Amino acid sequence: MDENTDPEIAVQLTRIGVEVVTVRDLQLLGDSDLNHLKRATEMGYVLCTHDSDFLKMHSEDNNHAGIAFGQHYESTIGGWVKALRKLYDTKSAEDVIGQVEFLSVK
């Protein structure tokens, strides 16, 4: 998970059995978005974010493990957890390689 997402989302996802690694866990707060995306790809993780900079990076190069993108405006922690759990339950890691998955996170 990107550093701008609420850490409680990761806590709740972990509680329901979804494997999550956050930038905070890696102690890499303040690193560049490009490095976050590269690292997630190297680790084989879909990067979860609401930062539109990642959409721009995707449009320039879709060589990544996937991006789960949700709008931050008027979203709730529960909305994020529900949307990410749905993605986790319905798509394999291979399904999202090089893709942006737009989440409904209300």
Phi and psi in radians as a Rosetta constraint file:
Dihedral C 1 N 2 CA 2 C 2 CIRCULARHARMONIC -1.089 0.35
Dihedral N 2 CA 2 C 2 N 3 CIRCULARHARMONIC 2.737 0.35
Dihedral C 2 N 3 CA 3 C 3 CIRCULARHARMONIC -1.187 0.35
Dihedral N 3 CA 3 C 3 N 4 CIRCULARHARMONIC -0.300 0.35
Dihedral C 3 N 4 CA 4 C 4 CIRCULARHARMONIC -1.543 0.35
Dihedral N 4 CA 4 C 4 N 5 CIRCULARHARMONIC -0.111 0.35
Dihedral C 4 N 5 CA 5 C 5 CIRCULARHARMONIC -1.456 0.35
Dihedral N 5 CA 5 C 5 N 6 CIRCULARHARMONIC 2.623 0.35
Dihedral C 5 N 6 CA 6 C 6 CIRCULARHARMONIC -1.135 0.35
Dihedral N 6 CA 6 C 6 N 7 CIRCULARHARMONIC 2.219 0.35
Dihedral C 6 N 7 CA 7 C 7 CIRCULARHARMONIC -1.041 0.35
Dihedral N 7 CA 7 C 7 N 8 CIRCULARHARMONIC -0.423 0.35
Dihedral C 7 N 8 CA 8 C 8 CIRCULARHARMONIC -1.124 0.35
Dihedral N 8 CA 8 C 8 N 9 CIRCULARHARMONIC -0.473 0.35
Dihedral C 8 N 9 CA 9 C 9 CIRCULARHARMONIC -1.067 0.35
Dihedral N 9 CA 9 C 9 N 10 CIRCULARHARMONIC -0.802 0.35
Dihedral C 9 N 10 CA 10 C 10 CIRCULARHARMONIC -1.114 0.35
Dihedral N 10 CA 10 C 10 N 11 CIRCULARHARMONIC -0.709 0.35
Dihedral C 10 N 11 CA 11 C 11 CIRCULARHARMONIC -1.034 0.35
Dihedral N 11 CA 11 C 11 N 12 CIRCULARHARMONIC -0.849 0.35
Dihedral C 11 N 12 CA 12 C 12 CIRCULARHARMONIC -1.191 0.35
Dihedral N 12 CA 12 C 12 N 13 CIRCULARHARMONIC -0.673 0.35
Dihedral C 12 N 13 CA 13 C 13 CIRCULARHARMONIC -1.110 0.35
Dihedral N 13 CA 13 C 13 N 14 CIRCULARHARMONIC -0.724 0.35
Dihedral C 13 N 14 CA 14 C 14 CIRCULARHARMONIC -1.065 0.35
Dihedral N 14 CA 14 C 14 N 15 CIRCULARHARMONIC -0.710 0.35
Dihedral C 14 N 15 CA 15 C 15 CIRCULARHARMONIC -1.056 0.35
Dihedral N 15 CA 15 C 15 N 16 CIRCULARHARMONIC -0.520 0.35
Dihedral C 15 N 16 CA 16 C 16 CIRCULARHARMONIC -1.743 0.35
Dihedral N 16 CA 16 C 16 N 17 CIRCULARHARMONIC 0.233 0.35
Dihedral C 16 N 17 CA 17 C 17 CIRCULARHARMONIC 1.625 0.35
Dihedral N 17 CA 17 C 17 N 18 CIRCULARHARMONIC 0.217 0.35
Dihedral C 17 N 18 CA 18 C 18 CIRCULARHARMONIC -1.633 0.35
Dihedral N 18 CA 18 C 18 N 19 CIRCULARHARMONIC 2.209 0.35
Dihedral C 18 N 19 CA 19 C 19 CIRCULARHARMONIC -1.282 0.35
Dihedral N 19 CA 19 C 19 N 20 CIRCULARHARMONIC 2.184 0.35
Dihedral C 19 N 20 CA 20 C 20 CIRCULARHARMONIC -2.343 0.35
Dihedral N 20 CA 20 C 20 N 21 CIRCULARHARMONIC 2.393 0.35
Dihedral C 20 N 21 CA 21 C 21 CIRCULARHARMONIC -2.184 0.35
Dihedral N 21 CA 21 C 21 N 22 CIRCULARHARMONIC 2.277 0.35
Dihedral C 21 N 22 CA 22 C 22 CIRCULARHARMONIC -1.928 0.35
Dihedral N 22 CA 22 C 22 N 23 CIRCULARHARMONIC 2.786 0.35
Dihedral C 22 N 23 CA 23 C 23 CIRCULARHARMONIC -1.022 0.35
Dihedral N 23 CA 23 C 23 N 24 CIRCULARHARMONIC -0.615 0.35
Dihedral C 23 N 24 CA 24 C 24 CIRCULARHARMONIC -1.106 0.35
Dihedral N 24 CA 24 C 24 N 25 CIRCULARHARMONIC -0.754 0.35
Dihedral C 24 N 25 CA 25 C 25 CIRCULARHARMONIC -0.994 0.35
Dihedral N 25 CA 25 C 25 N 26 CIRCULARHARMONIC -0.676 0.35
Dihedral C 25 N 26 CA 26 C 26 CIRCULARHARMONIC -1.446 0.35
Dihedral N 26 CA 26 C 26 N 27 CIRCULARHARMONIC -0.058 0.35
Dihedral C 26 N 27 CA 27 C 27 CIRCULARHARMONIC 0.980 0.35
Dihedral N 27 CA 27 C 27 N 28 CIRCULARHARMONIC 0.800 0.35
Dihedral C 27 N 28 CA 28 C 28 CIRCULARHARMONIC -2.143 0.35
Dihedral N 28 CA 28 C 28 N 29 CIRCULARHARMONIC 0.519 0.35
Dihedral C 28 N 29 CA 29 C 29 CIRCULARHARMONIC -1.015 0.35
Dihedral N 29 CA 29 C 29 N 30 CIRCULARHARMONIC 2.414 0.35
Dihedral C 29 N 30 CA 30 C 30 CIRCULARHARMONIC 1.574 0.35
Dihedral N 30 CA 30 C 30 N 31 CIRCULARHARMONIC -0.131 0.35
Dihedral C 30 N 31 CA 31 C 31 CIRCULARHARMONIC -1.204 0.35
Dihedral N 31 CA 31 C 31 N 32 CIRCULARHARMONIC 2.852 0.35
Dihedral C 31 N 32 CA 32 C 32 CIRCULARHARMONIC -1.246 0.35
Dihedral N 32 CA 32 C 32 N 33 CIRCULARHARMONIC 2.687 0.35
Dihedral C 32 N 33 CA 33 C 33 CIRCULARHARMONIC -1.036 0.35
Dihedral N 33 CA 33 C 33 N 34 CIRCULARHARMONIC -0.698 0.35
Dihedral C 33 N 34 CA 34 C 34 CIRCULARHARMONIC -1.049 0.35
Dihedral N 34 CA 34 C 34 N 35 CIRCULARHARMONIC -0.757 0.35
Dihedral C 34 N 35 CA 35 C 35 CIRCULARHARMONIC -1.135 0.35
Dihedral N 35 CA 35 C 35 N 36 CIRCULARHARMONIC -0.661 0.35
Dihedral C 35 N 36 CA 36 C 36 CIRCULARHARMONIC -1.073 0.35
Dihedral N 36 CA 36 C 36 N 37 CIRCULARHARMONIC -0.758 0.35
Dihedral C 36 N 37 CA 37 C 37 CIRCULARHARMONIC -1.180 0.35
Dihedral N 37 CA 37 C 37 N 38 CIRCULARHARMONIC -0.748 0.35
Dihedral C 37 N 38 CA 38 C 38 CIRCULARHARMONIC -1.080 0.35
Dihedral N 38 CA 38 C 38 N 39 CIRCULARHARMONIC -0.759 0.35
Dihedral C 38 N 39 CA 39 C 39 CIRCULARHARMONIC -1.117 0.35
Dihedral N 39 CA 39 C 39 N 40 CIRCULARHARMONIC -0.782 0.35
Dihedral C 39 N 40 CA 40 C 40 CIRCULARHARMONIC -1.026 0.35
Dihedral N 40 CA 40 C 40 N 41 CIRCULARHARMONIC -0.742 0.35
Dihedral C 40 N 41 CA 41 C 41 CIRCULARHARMONIC -1.118 0.35
Dihedral N 41 CA 41 C 41 N 42 CIRCULARHARMONIC -0.790 0.35
Dihedral C 41 N 42 CA 42 C 42 CIRCULARHARMONIC -1.065 0.35
Dihedral N 42 CA 42 C 42 N 43 CIRCULARHARMONIC -0.611 0.35
Dihedral C 42 N 43 CA 43 C 43 CIRCULARHARMONIC -1.468 0.35
Dihedral N 43 CA 43 C 43 N 44 CIRCULARHARMONIC -0.161 0.35
Dihedral C 43 N 44 CA 44 C 44 CIRCULARHARMONIC 1.398 0.35
Dihedral N 44 CA 44 C 44 N 45 CIRCULARHARMONIC 0.466 0.35
Dihedral C 44 N 45 CA 45 C 45 CIRCULARHARMONIC -1.922 0.35
Dihedral N 45 CA 45 C 45 N 46 CIRCULARHARMONIC 2.514 0.35
Dihedral C 45 N 46 CA 46 C 46 CIRCULARHARMONIC -1.282 0.35
Dihedral N 46 CA 46 C 46 N 47 CIRCULARHARMONIC 2.331 0.35
Dihedral C 46 N 47 CA 47 C 47 CIRCULARHARMONIC -1.541 0.35
Dihedral N 47 CA 47 C 47 N 48 CIRCULARHARMONIC 2.232 0.35
Dihedral C 47 N 48 CA 48 C 48 CIRCULARHARMONIC -1.795 0.35
Dihedral N 48 CA 48 C 48 N 49 CIRCULARHARMONIC 2.264 0.35
Dihedral C 48 N 49 CA 49 C 49 CIRCULARHARMONIC -2.777 0.35
Dihedral N 49 CA 49 C 49 N 50 CIRCULARHARMONIC 2.896 0.35
Dihedral C 49 N 50 CA 50 C 50 CIRCULARHARMONIC -2.146 0.35
Dihedral N 50 CA 50 C 50 N 51 CIRCULARHARMONIC 0.186 0.35
Dihedral C 50 N 51 CA 51 C 51 CIRCULARHARMONIC -1.525 0.35
Dihedral N 51 CA 51 C 51 N 52 CIRCULARHARMONIC 1.998 0.35
Dihedral C 51 N 52 CA 52 C 52 CIRCULARHARMONIC -1.169 0.35
Dihedral N 52 CA 52 C 52 N 53 CIRCULARHARMONIC -0.225 0.35
Dihedral C 52 N 53 CA 53 C 53 CIRCULARHARMONIC -1.014 0.35
Dihedral N 53 CA 53 C 53 N 54 CIRCULARHARMONIC -0.552 0.35
Dihedral C 53 N 54 CA 54 C 54 CIRCULARHARMONIC -1.206 0.35
Dihedral N 54 CA 54 C 54 N 55 CIRCULARHARMONIC -0.515 0.35
Dihedral C 54 N 55 CA 55 C 55 CIRCULARHARMONIC -1.169 0.35
Dihedral N 55 CA 55 C 55 N 56 CIRCULARHARMONIC -0.681 0.35
Dihedral C 55 N 56 CA 56 C 56 CIRCULARHARMONIC -1.134 0.35
Dihedral N 56 CA 56 C 56 N 57 CIRCULARHARMONIC -0.774 0.35
Dihedral C 56 N 57 CA 57 C 57 CIRCULARHARMONIC -1.051 0.35
Dihedral N 57 CA 57 C 57 N 58 CIRCULARHARMONIC -0.721 0.35
Dihedral C 57 N 58 CA 58 C 58 CIRCULARHARMONIC -1.068 0.35
Dihedral N 58 CA 58 C 58 N 59 CIRCULARHARMONIC -0.719 0.35
Dihedral C 58 N 59 CA 59 C 59 CIRCULARHARMONIC -1.162 0.35
Dihedral N 59 CA 59 C 59 N 60 CIRCULARHARMONIC -0.422 0.35
Dihedral C 59 N 60 CA 60 C 60 CIRCULARHARMONIC -1.575 0.35
Dihedral N 60 CA 60 C 60 N 61 CIRCULARHARMONIC -0.471 0.35
Dihedral C 60 N 61 CA 61 C 61 CIRCULARHARMONIC -2.849 0.35
Dihedral N 61 CA 61 C 61 N 62 CIRCULARHARMONIC 1.993 0.35
Dihedral C 61 N 62 CA 62 C 62 CIRCULARHARMONIC -1.717 0.35
Dihedral N 62 CA 62 C 62 N 63 CIRCULARHARMONIC 0.443 0.35
Dihedral C 62 N 63 CA 63 C 63 CIRCULARHARMONIC -1.495 0.35
Dihedral N 63 CA 63 C 63 N 64 CIRCULARHARMONIC 1.323 0.35
Dihedral C 63 N 64 CA 64 C 64 CIRCULARHARMONIC -2.603 0.35
Dihedral N 64 CA 64 C 64 N 65 CIRCULARHARMONIC 2.979 0.35
Dihedral C 64 N 65 CA 65 C 65 CIRCULARHARMONIC -1.421 0.35
Dihedral N 65 CA 65 C 65 N 66 CIRCULARHARMONIC -0.063 0.35
Dihedral C 65 N 66 CA 66 C 66 CIRCULARHARMONIC 2.163 0.35
Dihedral N 66 CA 66 C 66 N 67 CIRCULARHARMONIC 2.660 0.35
Dihedral C 66 N 67 CA 67 C 67 CIRCULARHARMONIC -2.274 0.35
Dihedral N 67 CA 67 C 67 N 68 CIRCULARHARMONIC 2.216 0.35
Dihedral C 67 N 68 CA 68 C 68 CIRCULARHARMONIC -1.774 0.35
Dihedral N 68 CA 68 C 68 N 69 CIRCULARHARMONIC 1.996 0.35
Dihedral C 68 N 69 CA 69 C 69 CIRCULARHARMONIC -2.063 0.35
Dihedral N 69 CA 69 C 69 N 70 CIRCULARHARMONIC 2.279 0.35
Dihedral C 69 N 70 CA 70 C 70 CIRCULARHARMONIC -2.310 0.35
Dihedral N 70 CA 70 C 70 N 71 CIRCULARHARMONIC 2.650 0.35
Dihedral C 70 N 71 CA 71 C 71 CIRCULARHARMONIC -1.304 0.35
Dihedral N 71 CA 71 C 71 N 72 CIRCULARHARMONIC 2.346 0.35
Dihedral C 71 N 72 CA 72 C 72 CIRCULARHARMONIC -1.374 0.35
Dihedral N 72 CA 72 C 72 N 73 CIRCULARHARMONIC -0.563 0.35
Dihedral C 72 N 73 CA 73 C 73 CIRCULARHARMONIC -1.056 0.35
Dihedral N 73 CA 73 C 73 N 74 CIRCULARHARMONIC 2.174 0.35
Dihedral C 73 N 74 CA 74 C 74 CIRCULARHARMONIC 1.038 0.35
Dihedral N 74 CA 74 C 74 N 75 CIRCULARHARMONIC 0.470 0.35
Dihedral C 74 N 75 CA 75 C 75 CIRCULARHARMONIC -1.641 0.35
Dihedral N 75 CA 75 C 75 N 76 CIRCULARHARMONIC 2.805 0.35
Dihedral C 75 N 76 CA 76 C 76 CIRCULARHARMONIC -2.150 0.35
Dihedral N 76 CA 76 C 76 N 77 CIRCULARHARMONIC 2.803 0.35
Dihedral C 76 N 77 CA 77 C 77 CIRCULARHARMONIC -1.042 0.35
Dihedral N 77 CA 77 C 77 N 78 CIRCULARHARMONIC -0.786 0.35
Dihedral C 77 N 78 CA 78 C 78 CIRCULARHARMONIC -1.048 0.35
Dihedral N 78 CA 78 C 78 N 79 CIRCULARHARMONIC -0.656 0.35
Dihedral C 78 N 79 CA 79 C 79 CIRCULARHARMONIC -1.114 0.35
Dihedral N 79 CA 79 C 79 N 80 CIRCULARHARMONIC -0.740 0.35
Dihedral C 79 N 80 CA 80 C 80 CIRCULARHARMONIC -1.098 0.35
Dihedral N 80 CA 80 C 80 N 81 CIRCULARHARMONIC -0.824 0.35
Dihedral C 80 N 81 CA 81 C 81 CIRCULARHARMONIC -1.069 0.35
Dihedral N 81 CA 81 C 81 N 82 CIRCULARHARMONIC -0.799 0.35
Dihedral C 81 N 82 CA 82 C 82 CIRCULARHARMONIC -1.087 0.35
Dihedral N 82 CA 82 C 82 N 83 CIRCULARHARMONIC -0.800 0.35
Dihedral C 82 N 83 CA 83 C 83 CIRCULARHARMONIC -1.164 0.35
Dihedral N 83 CA 83 C 83 N 84 CIRCULARHARMONIC -0.718 0.35
Dihedral C 83 N 84 CA 84 C 84 CIRCULARHARMONIC -1.235 0.35
Dihedral N 84 CA 84 C 84 N 85 CIRCULARHARMONIC -0.626 0.35
Dihedral C 84 N 85 CA 85 C 85 CIRCULARHARMONIC -1.116 0.35
Dihedral N 85 CA 85 C 85 N 86 CIRCULARHARMONIC -0.700 0.35
Dihedral C 85 N 86 CA 86 C 86 CIRCULARHARMONIC -1.094 0.35
Dihedral N 86 CA 86 C 86 N 87 CIRCULARHARMONIC -0.780 0.35
Dihedral C 86 N 87 CA 87 C 87 CIRCULARHARMONIC -1.059 0.35
Dihedral N 87 CA 87 C 87 N 88 CIRCULARHARMONIC -0.793 0.35
Dihedral C 87 N 88 CA 88 C 88 CIRCULARHARMONIC -1.049 0.35
Dihedral N 88 CA 88 C 88 N 89 CIRCULARHARMONIC -0.683 0.35
Dihedral C 88 N 89 CA 89 C 89 CIRCULARHARMONIC -1.389 0.35
Dihedral N 89 CA 89 C 89 N 90 CIRCULARHARMONIC -0.381 0.35
Dihedral C 89 N 90 CA 90 C 90 CIRCULARHARMONIC -1.944 0.35
Dihedral N 90 CA 90 C 90 N 91 CIRCULARHARMONIC -0.258 0.35
Dihedral C 90 N 91 CA 91 C 91 CIRCULARHARMONIC -2.217 0.35
Dihedral N 91 CA 91 C 91 N 92 CIRCULARHARMONIC 2.475 0.35
Dihedral C 91 N 92 CA 92 C 92 CIRCULARHARMONIC -1.515 0.35
Dihedral N 92 CA 92 C 92 N 93 CIRCULARHARMONIC 2.906 0.35
Dihedral C 92 N 93 CA 93 C 93 CIRCULARHARMONIC -1.020 0.35
Dihedral N 93 CA 93 C 93 N 94 CIRCULARHARMONIC -0.656 0.35
Dihedral C 93 N 94 CA 94 C 94 CIRCULARHARMONIC -1.182 0.35
Dihedral N 94 CA 94 C 94 N 95 CIRCULARHARMONIC -0.536 0.35
Dihedral C 94 N 95 CA 95 C 95 CIRCULARHARMONIC -1.107 0.35
Dihedral N 95 CA 95 C 95 N 96 CIRCULARHARMONIC -0.499 0.35
Dihedral C 95 N 96 CA 96 C 96 CIRCULARHARMONIC -1.856 0.35
Dihedral N 96 CA 96 C 96 N 97 CIRCULARHARMONIC 0.011 0.35
Dihedral C 96 N 97 CA 97 C 97 CIRCULARHARMONIC -0.994 0.35
Dihedral N 97 CA 97 C 97 N 98 CIRCULARHARMONIC 2.221 0.35
Dihedral C 97 N 98 CA 98 C 98 CIRCULARHARMONIC 1.262 0.35
Dihedral N 98 CA 98 C 98 N 99 CIRCULARHARMONIC 0.162 0.35
Dihedral C 98 N 99 CA 99 C 99 CIRCULARHARMONIC -1.968 0.35
Dihedral N 99 CA 99 C 99 N 100 CIRCULARHARMONIC 2.757 0.35
Dihedral C 99 N 100 CA 100 C 100 CIRCULARHARMONIC -1.890 0.35
Dihedral N 100 CA 100 C 100 N 101 CIRCULARHARMONIC 2.186 0.35
Dihedral C 100 N 101 CA 101 C 101 CIRCULARHARMONIC -1.778 0.35
Dihedral N 101 CA 101 C 101 N 102 CIRCULARHARMONIC 2.022 0.35
Dihedral C 101 N 102 CA 102 C 102 CIRCULARHARMONIC -1.519 0.35
Dihedral N 102 CA 102 C 102 N 103 CIRCULARHARMONIC 2.142 0.35
Dihedral C 102 N 103 CA 103 C 103 CIRCULARHARMONIC -1.718 0.35
Dihedral N 103 CA 103 C 103 N 104 CIRCULARHARMONIC 2.524 0.35
Dihedral C 103 N 104 CA 104 C 104 CIRCULARHARMONIC -1.674 0.35
Dihedral N 104 CA 104 C 104 N 105 CIRCULARHARMONIC 1.868 0.35
Dihedral C 104 N 105 CA 105 C 105 CIRCULARHARMONIC -2.036 0.35
Dihedral N 105 CA 105 C 105 N 106 CIRCULARHARMONIC 0.509 0.35
